């Protein structure tokens, strides 16, 4: 429910924000770090049966996703020529589907089919993929100069 308000809020905030790293990248960075921290809390809270910590971790992940999602999506029109924006949007949606498929494959490979499921490796893998993805984004996108490419 909060996403209905938080996504537009952080999108608009990133429109007005300006730093030496760009307008959108700081939001994507902060959101990515908070998501990874929340992803570490979830399996820890589950294994120790700490419901309050699980709730905190889940709320942190969802809030952090609100921080980073709209600015990350807004990078596309910022850096893509008008005739290519439709194709770029299709690639964003494709990457979301690929991420979901990879997560399902990771889930099938890493989680034992026992009574006591341990999702630690799965959540750590997802967090690592998120950090590597951000590193690639930061390496490949020069948002400050308004174009993709090396800095």
Residue pairs with C-beta under 8 A, 6 or more apart in sequence:
2 62
2 63
2 66
3 62
3 65
3 66
6 63
6 66
6 67
7 66
7 69
7 70
8 70
9 66
10 27
10 66
10 67
10 68
10 69
10 70
10 71
11 70
11 71
11 73
11 74
13 27
14 23
14 24
14 27
14 70
14 71
14 74
15 23
15 74
17 23
17 26
17 27
19 26
20 144
21 29
21 143
21 144
22 143
22 144
23 71
23 78
23 143
24 71
24 72
24 74
24 75
24 78
24 143
25 71
25 137
25 138
25 141
25 143
27 67
27 68
27 71
27 72
28 68
28 71
28 72
28 75
28 134
28 137
29 134
29 138
30 64
30 67
30 68
31 64
31 65
31 66
31 67
31 68
31 69
31 71
31 72
32 64
32 68
32 130
32 131
32 134
33 64
34 60
34 61
34 63
34 64
34 67
35 60
35 61
35 64
35 65
35 68
35 127
35 130
36 127
36 130
36 131
37 60
38 57
38 58
38 59
38 60
38 61
38 64
39 57
39 61
39 123
39 124
39 126
39 127
39 130
40 57
40 123
40 124
40 127
41 53
41 54
41 56
41 57
41 60
42 54
42 57
42 58
42 61
42 119
42 123
43 118
43 119
43 120
43 122
43 123
44 50
44 53
44 57
44 120
45 51
45 52
45 53
45 54
45 56
45 57
46 54
46 119
47 118
47 120
73 92
75 141
75 143
76 85
76 88
76 89
76 92
77 85
78 143
78 146
79 141
79 143
79 146
79 147
79 148
80 88
99 129
102 129
103 122
103 126
106 122
106 125
106 126
107 122
110 121
110 122
110 125
111 117
111 118
111 119
111 122
112 118
140 148
140 149
140 150
141 148
142 148
142 149
142 150
142 151
145 151
